[in-house]
Amino acid sequence: MPIYEYRCPSCSFQKDHLQKMSDEPLTTCPSCGLSGYTKLLSAAAFQLKGSGWYATDFKGNGSGKGSSTGGDTSTSGESASPSAPACAGGCACH
């Protein structure tokens, strides 16, 4: 079940609530009792741990199948144009 973060605009009370996706949103503040208790938009907490497919194939630590292919591509791009970044500036990091 997802955890939703709520905040009251009247008293600024803020709390996380564990709810089913099908549950109706909460509207009454548990602290002051007024209506207007609203769900906040927050980033999801997602982290891949362990030695599964992510760590061995995509993490980029140089020991997996996917990381050696990605390393060859960036090396050839850098040697062709040393002043241009490996991603050619078309990604979100530039």
PDB file with one MODEL, atoms N, CA, C and O in Angstrom:
MODEL        1
ATOM      1  N   MET A   1       0.848  -1.188   0.000  1.00  0.00           N
ATOM      2  CA  MET A   1       0.000   0.000   0.000  1.00  0.00           C
ATOM      3  C   MET A   1       0.885   1.240   0.000  1.00  0.00           C
ATOM      4  O   MET A   1       1.911   1.275   0.678  1.00  0.00           O
ATOM      5  N   PRO A   2       0.488   2.255  -0.760  1.00  0.00           N
ATOM      6  CA  PRO A   2       1.273   3.488  -0.806  1.00  0.00           C
ATOM      7  C   PRO A   2       1.112   4.335   0.452  1.00  0.00           C
ATOM      8  O   PRO A   2       0.112   4.245   1.164  1.00  0.00           O
ATOM      9  N   ILE A   3       2.109   5.146   0.697  1.00  0.00           N
ATOM     10  CA  ILE A   3       2.085   6.101   1.807  1.00  0.00           C
ATOM     11  C   ILE A   3       1.863   7.481   1.198  1.00  0.00           C
ATOM     12  O   ILE A   3       2.616   7.916   0.327  1.00  0.00           O
ATOM     13  N   TYR A   4       0.836   8.154   1.662  1.00  0.00           N
ATOM     14  CA  TYR A   4       0.504   9.488   1.170  1.00  0.00           C
ATOM     15  C   TYR A   4       0.801  10.519   2.253  1.00  0.00           C
ATOM     16  O   TYR A   4       0.579  10.273   3.438  1.00  0.00           O
ATOM     17  N   GLU A   5       1.299  11.662   1.833  1.00  0.00           N
ATOM     18  CA  GLU A   5       1.623  12.744   2.752  1.00  0.00           C
ATOM     19  C   GLU A   5       0.519  13.794   2.666  1.00  0.00           C
ATOM     20  O   GLU A   5       0.153  14.236   1.577  1.00  0.00           O
ATOM     21  N   TYR A   6      -0.007  14.187   3.826  1.00  0.00           N
ATOM     22  CA  TYR A   6      -1.084  15.175   3.894  1.00  0.00           C
ATOM     23  C   TYR A   6      -0.633  16.374   4.717  1.00  0.00           C
ATOM     24  O   TYR A   6       0.248  16.274   5.571  1.00  0.00           O
ATOM     25  N   ARG A   7      -1.269  17.520   4.431  1.00  0.00           N
ATOM     26  CA  ARG A   7      -0.971  18.739   5.191  1.00  0.00           C
ATOM     27  C   ARG A   7      -2.237  19.569   5.351  1.00  0.00           C
ATOM     28  O   ARG A   7      -3.067  19.658   4.446  1.00  0.00           O
ATOM     29  N   CYS A   8      -2.360  20.170   6.522  1.00  0.00           N
ATOM     30  CA  CYS A   8      -3.498  21.034   6.809  1.00  0.00           C
ATOM     31  C   CYS A   8      -3.101  22.485   6.549  1.00  0.00           C
ATOM     32  O   CYS A   8      -2.102  22.952   7.096  1.00  0.00           O
ATOM     33  N   PRO A   9      -3.867  23.213   5.721  1.00  0.00           N
ATOM     34  CA  PRO A   9      -3.537  24.617   5.458  1.00  0.00           C
ATOM     35  C   PRO A   9      -3.842  25.538   6.646  1.00  0.00           C
ATOM     36  O   PRO A   9      -3.288  26.633   6.738  1.00  0.00           O
ATOM     37  N   SER A  10      -4.717  25.098   7.550  1.00  0.00           N
ATOM     38  CA  SER A  10      -5.095  25.938   8.683  1.00  0.00           C
ATOM     39  C   SER A  10      -4.062  25.927   9.805  1.00  0.00           C
ATOM     40  O   SER A  10      -3.644  26.980  10.284  1.00  0.00           O
ATOM     41  N   CYS A  11      -3.650  24.717  10.223  1.00  0.00           N
ATOM     42  CA  CYS A  11      -2.732  24.606  11.366  1.00  0.00           C
ATOM     43  C   CYS A  11      -1.340  24.106  10.976  1.00  0.00           C
ATOM     44  O   CYS A  11      -0.473  23.958  11.837  1.00  0.00           O
ATOM     45  N   SER A  12      -1.119  23.844   9.687  1.00  0.00           N
ATOM     46  CA  SER A  12       0.164  23.362   9.143  1.00  0.00           C
ATOM     47  C   SER A  12       0.571  21.992   9.675  1.00  0.00           C
ATOM     48  O   SER A  12       1.746  21.631   9.612  1.00  0.00           O
ATOM     49  N   PHE A  13      -0.385  21.226  10.197  1.00  0.00           N
ATOM     50  CA  PHE A  13      -0.111  19.865  10.635  1.00  0.00           C
ATOM     51  C   PHE A  13       0.170  19.007   9.406  1.00  0.00           C
ATOM     52  O   PHE A  13      -0.546  19.094   8.408  1.00  0.00           O
ATOM     53  N   GLN A  14       1.208  18.180   9.476  1.00  0.00           N
ATOM     54  CA  GLN A  14       1.599  17.344   8.345  1.00  0.00           C
ATOM     55  C   GLN A  14       1.869  15.936   8.834  1.00  0.00           C
ATOM     56  O   GLN A  14       2.534  15.741   9.852  1.00  0.00           O
ATOM     57  N   LYS A  15       1.345  14.939   8.097  1.00  0.00           N
ATOM     58  CA  LYS A  15       1.498  13.548   8.511  1.00  0.00           C
ATOM     59  C   LYS A  15       1.413  12.632   7.300  1.00  0.00           C
ATOM     60  O   LYS A  15       0.741  12.943   6.316  1.00  0.00           O
ATOM     61  N   ASP A  16       2.110  11.486   7.384  1.00  0.00           N
ATOM     62  CA  ASP A  16       2.036  10.441   6.370  1.00  0.00           C
ATOM     63  C   ASP A  16       0.944   9.460   6.756  1.00  0.00           C
ATOM     64  O   ASP A  16       0.799   9.110   7.927  1.00  0.00           O
ATOM     65  N   HIS A  17       0.169   9.013   5.760  1.00  0.00           N
ATOM     66  CA  HIS A  17      -0.910   8.048   5.993  1.00  0.00           C
ATOM     67  C   HIS A  17      -0.756   6.883   5.027  1.00  0.00           C
ATOM     68  O   HIS A  17      -0.536   7.084   3.833  1.00  0.00           O
ATOM     69  N   LEU A  18      -0.871   5.671   5.543  1.00  0.00           N
ATOM     70  CA  LEU A  18      -0.828   4.458   4.738  1.00  0.00           C
ATOM     71  C   LEU A  18      -2.255   4.169   4.283  1.00  0.00           C
ATOM     72  O   LEU A  18      -3.132   3.893   5.101  1.00  0.00           O
ATOM     73  N   GLN A  19      -2.480   4.235   2.965  1.00  0.00           N
ATOM     74  CA  GLN A  19      -3.826   4.049   2.424  1.00  0.00           C
ATOM     75  C   GLN A  19      -3.778   3.182   1.179  1.00  0.00           C
ATOM     76  O   GLN A  19      -2.761   3.114   0.488  1.00  0.00           O
ATOM     77  N   LYS A  20      -4.885   2.526   0.906  1.00  0.00           N
ATOM     78  CA  LYS A  20      -5.040   1.822  -0.363  1.00  0.00           C
ATOM     79  C   LYS A  20      -5.239   2.861  -1.460  1.00  0.00           C
ATOM     80  O   LYS A  20      -5.709   3.969  -1.201  1.00  0.00           O
ATOM     81  N   MET A  21      -4.878   2.492  -2.688  1.00  0.00           N
ATOM     82  CA  MET A  21      -5.074   3.419  -3.801  1.00  0.00           C
ATOM     83  C   MET A  21      -6.551   3.688  -4.045  1.00  0.00           C
ATOM     84  O   MET A  21      -6.911   4.746  -4.562  1.00  0.00           O
ATOM     85  N   SER A  22      -7.410   2.743  -3.681  1.00  0.00           N
ATOM     86  CA  SER A  22      -8.848   2.886  -3.897  1.00  0.00           C
ATOM     87  C   SER A  22      -9.540   3.665  -2.779  1.00  0.00           C
ATOM     88  O   SER A  22     -10.714   4.011  -2.916  1.00  0.00           O
ATOM     89  N   ASP A  23      -8.835   3.952  -1.668  1.00  0.00           N
ATOM     90  CA  ASP A  23      -9.434   4.709  -0.564  1.00  0.00           C
ATOM     91  C   ASP A  23      -9.681   6.156  -0.968  1.00  0.00           C
ATOM     92  O   ASP A  23      -8.937   6.732  -1.763  1.00  0.00           O
ATOM     93  N   GLU A  24     -10.738   6.729  -0.408  1.00  0.00           N
ATOM     94  CA  GLU A  24     -11.032   8.146  -0.627  1.00  0.00           C
ATOM     95  C   GLU A  24      -9.971   8.988   0.088  1.00  0.00           C
ATOM     96  O   GLU A  24      -9.500   8.608   1.160  1.00  0.00           O
ATOM     97  N   PRO A  25      -9.594  10.127  -0.498  1.00  0.00           N
ATOM     98  CA  PRO A  25      -8.625  11.002   0.176  1.00  0.00           C
ATOM     99  C   PRO A  25      -9.177  11.538   1.492  1.00  0.00           C
ATOM    100  O   PRO A  25     -10.380  11.761   1.624  1.00  0.00           O
ATOM    101  N   LEU A  26      -8.294  11.741   2.457  1.00  0.00           N
ATOM    102  CA  LEU A  26      -8.701  12.302   3.744  1.00  0.00           C
ATOM    103  C   LEU A  26      -8.958  13.788   3.568  1.00  0.00           C
ATOM    104  O   LEU A  26      -8.261  14.447   2.797  1.00  0.00           O
ATOM    105  N   THR A  27      -9.952  14.329   4.273  1.00  0.00           N
ATOM    106  CA  THR A  27     -10.285  15.743   4.142  1.00  0.00           C
ATOM    107  C   THR A  27     -10.299  16.480   5.475  1.00  0.00           C
ATOM    108  O   THR A  27     -10.204  17.708   5.493  1.00  0.00           O
ATOM    109  N   THR A  28     -10.416  15.760   6.597  1.00  0.00           N
ATOM    110  CA  THR A  28     -10.477  16.385   7.913  1.00  0.00           C
ATOM    111  C   THR A  28      -9.135  16.244   8.618  1.00  0.00           C
ATOM    112  O   THR A  28      -8.595  15.143   8.718  1.00  0.00           O
ATOM    113  N   CYS A  29      -8.602  17.347   9.101  1.00  0.00           N
ATOM    114  CA  CYS A  29      -7.317  17.357   9.795  1.00  0.00           C
ATOM    115  C   CYS A  29      -7.448  16.643  11.143  1.00  0.00           C
ATOM    116  O   CYS A  29      -8.337  16.973  11.928  1.00  0.00           O
ATOM    117  N   PRO A  30      -6.566  15.662  11.423  1.00  0.00           N
ATOM    118  CA  PRO A  30      -6.642  14.969  12.708  1.00  0.00           C
ATOM    119  C   PRO A  30      -6.177  15.841  13.874  1.00  0.00           C
ATOM    120  O   PRO A  30      -6.430  15.493  15.027  1.00  0.00           O
ATOM    121  N   SER A  31      -5.515  16.945  13.612  1.00  0.00           N
ATOM    122  CA  SER A  31      -5.016  17.811  14.674  1.00  0.00           C
ATOM    123  C   SER A  31      -6.032  18.871  15.084  1.00  0.00           C
ATOM    124  O   SER A  31      -6.363  18.991  16.264  1.00  0.00           O
ATOM    125  N   CYS A  32      -6.528  19.638  14.119  1.00  0.00           N
ATOM    126  CA  CYS A  32      -7.446  20.733  14.454  1.00  0.00           C
ATOM    127  C   CYS A  32      -8.906  20.420  14.134  1.00  0.00           C
ATOM    128  O   CYS A  32      -9.799  21.117  14.617  1.00  0.00           O
ATOM    129  N   GLY A  33      -9.171  19.375  13.324  1.00  0.00           N
ATOM    130  CA  GLY A  33     -10.537  18.979  13.005  1.00  0.00           C
ATOM    131  C   GLY A  33     -11.179  19.747  11.872  1.00  0.00           C
ATOM    132  O   GLY A  33     -12.328  19.473  11.527  1.00  0.00           O
ATOM    133  N   LEU A  34     -10.477  20.697  11.283  1.00  0.00           N
ATOM    134  CA  LEU A  34     -11.043  21.474  10.181  1.00  0.00           C
ATOM    135  C   LEU A  34     -10.885  20.724   8.860  1.00  0.00           C
ATOM    136  O   LEU A  34     -10.006  19.875   8.714  1.00  0.00           O
ATOM    137  N   SER A  35     -11.757  21.054   7.898  1.00  0.00           N
ATOM    138  CA  SER A  35     -11.640  20.438   6.583  1.00  0.00           C
ATOM    139  C   SER A  35     -10.578  21.184   5.771  1.00  0.00           C
ATOM    140  O   SER A  35     -10.198  22.304   6.114  1.00  0.00           O
ATOM    141  N   GLY A  36     -10.115  20.570   4.718  1.00  0.00           N
ATOM    142  CA  GLY A  36      -9.089  21.174   3.891  1.00  0.00           C
ATOM    143  C   GLY A  36      -7.776  20.410   3.945  1.00  0.00           C
ATOM    144  O   GLY A  36      -6.797  20.799   3.308  1.00  0.00           O
ATOM    145  N   TYR A  37      -7.757  19.326   4.705  1.00  0.00           N
ATOM    146  CA  TYR A  37      -6.586  18.462   4.807  1.00  0.00           C
ATOM    147  C   TYR A  37      -6.325  17.892   3.419  1.00  0.00           C
ATOM    148  O   TYR A  37      -7.154  17.146   2.899  1.00  0.00           O
ATOM    149  N   THR A  38      -5.186  18.228   2.804  1.00  0.00           N
ATOM    150  CA  THR A  38      -4.953  17.865   1.415  1.00  0.00           C
ATOM    151  C   THR A  38      -3.717  16.995   1.248  1.00  0.00           C
ATOM    152  O   THR A  38      -2.751  17.071   2.008  1.00  0.00           O
ATOM    153  N   LYS A  39      -3.796  16.171   0.226  1.00  0.00           N
ATOM    154  CA  LYS A  39      -2.703  15.277  -0.127  1.00  0.00           C
ATOM    155  C   LYS A  39      -1.624  16.084  -0.844  1.00  0.00           C
ATOM    156  O   LYS A  39      -1.921  16.874  -1.740  1.00  0.00           O
ATOM    157  N   LEU A  40      -0.370  15.877  -0.443  1.00  0.00           N
ATOM    158  CA  LEU A  40       0.750  16.582  -1.056  1.00  0.00           C
ATOM    159  C   LEU A  40       1.356  15.738  -2.166  1.00  0.00           C
ATOM    160  O   LEU A  40       1.252  14.511  -2.165  1.00  0.00           O
ATOM    161  N   LEU A  41       1.974  16.400  -3.088  1.00  0.00           N
ATOM    162  CA  LEU A  41       2.690  15.732  -4.155  1.00  0.00           C
ATOM    163  C   LEU A  41       4.148  15.602  -3.716  1.00  0.00           C
ATOM    164  O   LEU A  41       4.820  16.605  -3.478  1.00  0.00           O
ATOM    165  N   SER A  42       4.629  14.379  -3.611  1.00  0.00           N
ATOM    166  CA  SER A  42       6.000  14.167  -3.173  1.00  0.00           C
ATOM    167  C   SER A  42       6.657  13.104  -4.035  1.00  0.00           C
ATOM    168  O   SER A  42       5.980  12.294  -4.668  1.00  0.00           O
ATOM    169  N   ALA A  43       7.966  13.116  -4.053  1.00  0.00           N
ATOM    170  CA  ALA A  43       8.725  12.153  -4.841  1.00  0.00           C
ATOM    171  C   ALA A  43       8.647  10.769  -4.209  1.00  0.00           C
ATOM    172  O   ALA A  43       8.635  10.623  -2.987  1.00  0.00           O
ATOM    173  N   ALA A  44       8.597   9.780  -5.055  1.00  0.00           N
ATOM    174  CA  ALA A  44       8.560   8.404  -4.564  1.00  0.00           C
ATOM    175  C   ALA A  44       9.938   7.989  -4.082  1.00  0.00           C
ATOM    176  O   ALA A  44      10.948   8.342  -4.691  1.00  0.00           O
ATOM    177  N   ALA A  45       9.977   7.255  -3.010  1.00  0.00           N
ATOM    178  CA  ALA A  45      11.240   6.726  -2.492  1.00  0.00           C
ATOM    179  C   ALA A  45      11.447   5.348  -3.089  1.00  0.00           C
ATOM    180  O   ALA A  45      10.757   4.397  -2.722  1.00  0.00           O
ATOM    181  N   PHE A  46      12.386   5.239  -3.999  1.00  0.00           N
ATOM    182  CA  PHE A  46      12.621   3.981  -4.692  1.00  0.00           C
ATOM    183  C   PHE A  46      14.120   3.781  -4.796  1.00  0.00           C
ATOM    184  O   PHE A  46      14.830   4.619  -5.350  1.00  0.00           O
ATOM    185  N   GLN A  47      14.598   2.670  -4.263  1.00  0.00           N
ATOM    186  CA  GLN A  47      16.025   2.400  -4.305  1.00  0.00           C
ATOM    187  C   GLN A  47      16.235   0.919  -4.558  1.00  0.00           C
ATOM    188  O   GLN A  47      15.642   0.073  -3.889  1.00  0.00           O
ATOM    189  N   LEU A  48      17.088   0.611  -5.534  1.00  0.00           N
ATOM    190  CA  LEU A  48      17.415  -0.770  -5.832  1.00  0.00           C
ATOM    191  C   LEU A  48      18.650  -1.161  -5.036  1.00  0.00           C
ATOM    192  O   LEU A  48      19.680  -0.491  -5.112  1.00  0.00           O
ATOM    193  N   LYS A  49      18.549  -2.251  -4.266  1.00  0.00           N
ATOM    194  CA  LYS A  49      19.661  -2.712  -3.451  1.00  0.00           C
ATOM    195  C   LYS A  49      19.951  -4.171  -3.774  1.00  0.00           C
ATOM    196  O   LYS A  49      19.141  -4.860  -4.393  1.00  0.00           O
ATOM    197  N   GLY A  50      21.100  -4.617  -3.349  1.00  0.00           N
ATOM    198  CA  GLY A  50      21.438  -6.029  -3.489  1.00  0.00           C
ATOM    199  C   GLY A  50      22.299  -6.295  -4.705  1.00  0.00           C
ATOM    200  O   GLY A  50      22.860  -5.382  -5.311  1.00  0.00           O
ATOM    201  N   SER A  51      22.387  -7.566  -5.044  1.00  0.00           N
ATOM    202  CA  SER A  51      23.254  -7.970  -6.155  1.00  0.00           C
ATOM    203  C   SER A  51      22.442  -8.538  -7.306  1.00  0.00           C
ATOM    204  O   SER A  51      22.905  -9.446  -7.995  1.00  0.00           O
ATOM    205  N   GLY A  52      21.262  -8.031  -7.522  1.00  0.00           N
ATOM    206  CA  GLY A  52      20.385  -8.515  -8.592  1.00  0.00           C
ATOM    207  C   GLY A  52      20.764  -7.958  -9.946  1.00  0.00           C
ATOM    208  O   GLY A  52      21.893  -7.509 -10.148  1.00  0.00           O
ATOM    209  N   TRP A  53      19.828  -7.986 -10.870  1.00  0.00           N
ATOM    210  CA  TRP A  53      20.079  -7.585 -12.254  1.00  0.00           C
ATOM    211  C   TRP A  53      20.532  -6.138 -12.380  1.00  0.00           C
ATOM    212  O   TRP A  53      21.341  -5.825 -13.253  1.00  0.00           O
ATOM    213  N   TYR A  54      20.029  -5.247 -11.527  1.00  0.00           N
ATOM    214  CA  TYR A  54      20.412  -3.840 -11.628  1.00  0.00           C
ATOM    215  C   TYR A  54      21.905  -3.666 -11.345  1.00  0.00           C
ATOM    216  O   TYR A  54      22.608  -2.996 -12.102  1.00  0.00           O
ATOM    217  N   ALA A  55      22.381  -4.261 -10.270  1.00  0.00           N
ATOM    218  CA  ALA A  55      23.787  -4.101  -9.888  1.00  0.00           C
ATOM    219  C   ALA A  55      24.725  -4.781 -10.878  1.00  0.00           C
ATOM    220  O   ALA A  55      25.823  -4.284 -11.126  1.00  0.00           O
ATOM    221  N   THR A  56      24.311  -5.903 -11.443  1.00  0.00           N
ATOM    222  CA  THR A  56      25.203  -6.637 -12.337  1.00  0.00           C
ATOM    223  C   THR A  56      25.132  -6.171 -13.779  1.00  0.00           C
ATOM    224  O   THR A  56      26.124  -6.279 -14.500  1.00  0.00           O
ATOM    225  N   ASP A  57      23.988  -5.653 -14.226  1.00  0.00           N
ATOM    226  CA  ASP A  57      23.831  -5.325 -15.642  1.00  0.00           C
ATOM    227  C   ASP A  57      23.763  -3.835 -15.969  1.00  0.00           C
ATOM    228  O   ASP A  57      24.152  -3.438 -17.067  1.00  0.00           O
ATOM    229  N   PHE A  58      23.279  -2.996 -15.048  1.00  0.00           N
ATOM    230  CA  PHE A  58      23.019  -1.608 -15.411  1.00  0.00           C
ATOM    231  C   PHE A  58      23.664  -0.565 -14.516  1.00  0.00           C
ATOM    232  O   PHE A  58      23.680   0.605 -14.898  1.00  0.00           O
ATOM    233  N   LYS A  59      24.183  -0.901 -13.384  1.00  0.00           N
ATOM    234  CA  LYS A  59      24.674   0.083 -12.431  1.00  0.00           C
ATOM    235  C   LYS A  59      25.874   0.859 -12.956  1.00  0.00           C
ATOM    236  O   LYS A  59      26.074   2.009 -12.565  1.00  0.00           O
ATOM    237  N   GLY A  60      26.680   0.260 -13.831  1.00  0.00           N
ATOM    238  CA  GLY A  60      27.813   0.974 -14.402  1.00  0.00           C
ATOM    239  C   GLY A  60      29.075   0.876 -13.572  1.00  0.00           C
ATOM    240  O   GLY A  60      29.919   1.771 -13.620  1.00  0.00           O
ATOM    241  N   ASN A  61      29.218  -0.212 -12.802  1.00  0.00           N
ATOM    242  CA  ASN A  61      30.417  -0.358 -11.987  1.00  0.00           C
ATOM    243  C   ASN A  61      31.555  -1.040 -12.746  1.00  0.00           C
ATOM    244  O   ASN A  61      32.608  -1.305 -12.165  1.00  0.00           O
ATOM    245  N   GLY A  62      31.362  -1.323 -14.024  1.00  0.00           N
ATOM    246  CA  GLY A  62      32.427  -1.874 -14.843  1.00  0.00           C
ATOM    247  C   GLY A  62      32.553  -3.374 -14.811  1.00  0.00           C
ATOM    248  O   GLY A  62      33.428  -3.921 -15.482  1.00  0.00           O
ATOM    249  N   SER A  63      31.706  -4.076 -14.049  1.00  0.00           N
ATOM    250  CA  SER A  63      31.851  -5.524 -13.961  1.00  0.00           C
ATOM    251  C   SER A  63      30.690  -6.293 -14.582  1.00  0.00           C
ATOM    252  O   SER A  63      30.697  -7.524 -14.580  1.00  0.00           O
ATOM    253  N   GLY A  64      29.682  -5.578 -15.120  1.00  0.00           N
ATOM    254  CA  GLY A  64      28.516  -6.269 -15.661  1.00  0.00           C
ATOM    255  C   GLY A  64      28.495  -6.262 -17.173  1.00  0.00           C
ATOM    256  O   GLY A  64      29.333  -5.641 -17.827  1.00  0.00           O
ATOM    257  N   LYS A  65      27.497  -6.983 -17.722  1.00  0.00           N
ATOM    258  CA  LYS A  65      27.355  -7.074 -19.176  1.00  0.00           C
ATOM    259  C   LYS A  65      27.025  -5.719 -19.791  1.00  0.00           C
ATOM    260  O   LYS A  65      27.669  -5.307 -20.756  1.00  0.00           O
ATOM    261  N   GLY A  66      26.032  -5.022 -19.248  1.00  0.00           N
ATOM    262  CA  GLY A  66      25.574  -3.762 -19.819  1.00  0.00           C
ATOM    263  C   GLY A  66      26.561  -2.625 -19.626  1.00  0.00           C
ATOM    264  O   GLY A  66      26.631  -1.727 -20.465  1.00  0.00           O
ATOM    265  N   SER A  67      27.323  -2.641 -18.544  1.00  0.00           N
ATOM    266  CA  SER A  67      28.220  -1.529 -18.290  1.00  0.00           C
ATOM    267  C   SER A  67      29.398  -1.514 -19.248  1.00  0.00           C
ATOM    268  O   SER A  67      29.897  -0.438 -19.577  1.00  0.00           O
ATOM    269  N   SER A  68      29.864  -2.685 -19.713  1.00  0.00           N
ATOM    270  CA  SER A  68      30.985  -2.689 -20.643  1.00  0.00           C
ATOM    271  C   SER A  68      30.554  -2.167 -22.009  1.00  0.00           C
ATOM    272  O   SER A  68      31.346  -1.517 -22.691  1.00  0.00           O
ATOM    273  N   THR A  69      29.325  -2.434 -22.419  1.00  0.00           N
ATOM    274  CA  THR A  69      28.814  -1.906 -23.679  1.00  0.00           C
ATOM    275  C   THR A  69      28.672  -0.392 -23.599  1.00  0.00           C
ATOM    276  O   THR A  69      29.050   0.314 -24.534  1.00  0.00           O
ATOM    277  N   GLY A  70      28.127   0.119 -22.485  1.00  0.00           N
ATOM    278  CA  GLY A  70      27.975   1.557 -22.305  1.00  0.00           C
ATOM    279  C   GLY A  70      29.320   2.255 -22.239  1.00  0.00           C
ATOM    280  O   GLY A  70      29.449   3.378 -22.728  1.00  0.00           O
ATOM    281  N   GLY A  71      30.324   1.622 -21.649  1.00  0.00           N
ATOM    282  CA  GLY A  71      31.643   2.220 -21.546  1.00  0.00           C
ATOM    283  C   GLY A  71      32.307   2.332 -22.896  1.00  0.00           C
ATOM    284  O   GLY A  71      32.995   3.321 -23.153  1.00  0.00           O
ATOM    285  N   ASP A  72      32.128   1.349 -23.780  1.00  0.00           N
ATOM    286  CA  ASP A  72      32.732   1.398 -25.101  1.00  0.00           C
ATOM    287  C   ASP A  72      32.137   2.532 -25.927  1.00  0.00           C
ATOM    288  O   ASP A  72      32.855   3.200 -26.671  1.00  0.00           O
ATOM    289  N   THR A  73      30.837   2.752 -25.804  1.00  0.00           N
ATOM    290  CA  THR A  73      30.173   3.792 -26.573  1.00  0.00           C
ATOM    291  C   THR A  73      30.672   5.172 -26.151  1.00  0.00           C
ATOM    292  O   THR A  73      30.966   6.004 -27.010  1.00  0.00           O
ATOM    293  N   SER A  74      30.772   5.432 -24.849  1.00  0.00           N
ATOM    294  CA  SER A  74      31.196   6.746 -24.395  1.00  0.00           C
ATOM    295  C   SER A  74      32.670   6.985 -24.705  1.00  0.00           C
ATOM    296  O   SER A  74      33.054   8.121 -24.982  1.00  0.00           O
ATOM    297  N   THR A  75      33.501   5.956 -24.668  1.00  0.00           N
ATOM    298  CA  THR A  75      34.918   6.112 -24.963  1.00  0.00           C
ATOM    299  C   THR A  75      35.116   6.505 -26.422  1.00  0.00           C
ATOM    300  O   THR A  75      35.911   7.396 -26.724  1.00  0.00           O
ATOM    301  N   SER A  76      34.391   5.840 -27.332  1.00  0.00           N
ATOM    302  CA  SER A  76      34.546   6.172 -28.746  1.00  0.00           C
ATOM    303  C   SER A  76      34.003   7.561 -29.041  1.00  0.00           C
ATOM    304  O   SER A  76      34.541   8.253 -29.906  1.00  0.00           O
ATOM    305  N   GLY A  77      32.941   7.995 -28.340  1.00  0.00           N
ATOM    306  CA  GLY A  77      32.397   9.330 -28.540  1.00  0.00           C
ATOM    307  C   GLY A  77      33.351  10.397 -28.054  1.00  0.00           C
ATOM    308  O   GLY A  77      33.466  11.455 -28.674  1.00  0.00           O
ATOM    309  N   GLU A  78      34.045  10.137 -26.944  1.00  0.00           N
ATOM    310  CA  GLU A  78      34.981  11.109 -26.413  1.00  0.00           C
ATOM    311  C   GLU A  78      36.214  11.226 -27.296  1.00  0.00           C
ATOM    312  O   GLU A  78      36.740  12.324 -27.479  1.00  0.00           O
ATOM    313  N   SER A  79      36.681  10.112 -27.847  1.00  0.00           N
ATOM    314  CA  SER A  79      37.885  10.171 -28.667  1.00  0.00           C
ATOM    315  C   SER A  79      37.614  10.843 -30.015  1.00  0.00           C
ATOM    316  O   SER A  79      38.526  11.425 -30.603  1.00  0.00           O
ATOM    317  N   ALA A  80      36.387  10.773 -30.508  1.00  0.00           N
ATOM    318  CA  ALA A  80      36.056  11.402 -31.781  1.00  0.00           C
ATOM    319  C   ALA A  80      36.011  12.920 -31.629  1.00  0.00           C
ATOM    320  O   ALA A  80      36.445  13.641 -32.528  1.00  0.00           O
ATOM    321  N   SER A  81      35.499  13.408 -30.518  1.00  0.00           N
ATOM    322  CA  SER A  81      35.410  14.843 -30.275  1.00  0.00           C
ATOM    323  C   SER A  81      35.721  15.102 -28.805  1.00  0.00           C
ATOM    324  O   SER A  81      34.817  15.012 -27.974  1.00  0.00           O
ATOM    325  N   PRO A  82      36.978  15.422 -28.452  1.00  0.00           N
ATOM    326  CA  PRO A  82      37.351  15.546 -27.055  1.00  0.00           C
ATOM    327  C   PRO A  82      36.638  16.678 -26.319  1.00  0.00           C
ATOM    328  O   PRO A  82      36.491  16.597 -25.099  1.00  0.00           O
ATOM    329  N   SER A  83      36.190  17.725 -27.004  1.00  0.00           N
ATOM    330  CA  SER A  83      35.535  18.831 -26.322  1.00  0.00           C
ATOM    331  C   SER A  83      34.049  18.583 -26.087  1.00  0.00           C
ATOM    332  O   SER A  83      33.461  19.223 -25.215  1.00  0.00           O
ATOM    333  N   ALA A  84      33.419  17.672 -26.837  1.00  0.00           N
ATOM    334  CA  ALA A  84      31.997  17.384 -26.684  1.00  0.00           C
ATOM    335  C   ALA A  84      31.794  16.349 -25.586  1.00  0.00           C
ATOM    336  O   ALA A  84      32.586  15.413 -25.474  1.00  0.00           O
ATOM    337  N   PRO A  85      30.741  16.497 -24.764  1.00  0.00           N
ATOM    338  CA  PRO A  85      30.455  15.481 -23.757  1.00  0.00           C
ATOM    339  C   PRO A  85      30.042  14.159 -24.409  1.00  0.00           C
ATOM    340  O   PRO A  85      29.620  14.134 -25.565  1.00  0.00           O
ATOM    341  N   ALA A  86      30.165  13.077 -23.664  1.00  0.00           N
ATOM    342  CA  ALA A  86      29.858  11.741 -24.187  1.00  0.00           C
ATOM    343  C   ALA A  86      28.407  11.622 -24.636  1.00  0.00           C
ATOM    344  O   ALA A  86      28.105  10.846 -25.542  1.00  0.00           O
ATOM    345  N   CYS A  87      27.499  12.386 -24.011  1.00  0.00           N
ATOM    346  CA  CYS A  87      26.087  12.300 -24.363  1.00  0.00           C
ATOM    347  C   CYS A  87      25.711  13.296 -25.454  1.00  0.00           C
ATOM    348  O   CYS A  87      24.551  13.347 -25.862  1.00  0.00           O
ATOM    349  N   ALA A  88      26.637  14.062 -25.920  1.00  0.00           N
ATOM    350  CA  ALA A  88      26.436  15.053 -26.992  1.00  0.00           C
ATOM    351  C   ALA A  88      25.511  16.199 -26.562  1.00  0.00           C
ATOM    352  O   ALA A  88      24.980  16.915 -27.411  1.00  0.00           O
ATOM    353  N   GLY A  89      25.321  16.372 -25.276  1.00  0.00           N
ATOM    354  CA  GLY A  89      24.543  17.502 -24.779  1.00  0.00           C
ATOM    355  C   GLY A  89      23.041  17.365 -24.910  1.00  0.00           C
ATOM    356  O   GLY A  89      22.318  18.308 -24.591  1.00  0.00           O
ATOM    357  N   GLY A  90      22.543  16.223 -25.369  1.00  0.00           N
ATOM    358  CA  GLY A  90      21.114  16.047 -25.560  1.00  0.00           C
ATOM    359  C   GLY A  90      20.399  15.439 -24.373  1.00  0.00           C
ATOM    360  O   GLY A  90      19.214  15.118 -24.467  1.00  0.00           O
ATOM    361  N   CYS A  91      21.093  15.273 -23.253  1.00  0.00           N
ATOM    362  CA  CYS A  91      20.449  14.651 -22.090  1.00  0.00           C
ATOM    363  C   CYS A  91      20.112  15.714 -21.044  1.00  0.00           C
ATOM    364  O   CYS A  91      20.397  16.896 -21.235  1.00  0.00           O
ATOM    365  N   ALA A  92      19.516  15.293 -19.965  1.00  0.00           N
ATOM    366  CA  ALA A  92      19.095  16.215 -18.921  1.00  0.00           C
ATOM    367  C   ALA A  92      20.249  16.703 -18.045  1.00  0.00           C
ATOM    368  O   ALA A  92      20.069  17.624 -17.249  1.00  0.00           O
ATOM    369  N   CYS A  93      21.434  16.096 -18.181  1.00  0.00           N
ATOM    370  CA  CYS A  93      22.547  16.493 -17.313  1.00  0.00           C
ATOM    371  C   CYS A  93      23.271  17.738 -17.826  1.00  0.00           C
ATOM    372  O   CYS A  93      24.158  18.238 -17.135  1.00  0.00           O
ATOM    373  N   HIS A  94      22.938  18.249 -18.985  1.00  0.00           N
ATOM    374  CA  HIS A  94      23.613  19.443 -19.519  1.00  0.00           C
ATOM    375  C   HIS A  94      22.683  20.606 -19.693  1.00  0.00           C
ATOM    376  O   HIS A  94      23.107  21.676 -20.132  1.00  0.00           O
TER     377      HIS A  94
ENDMDL
END
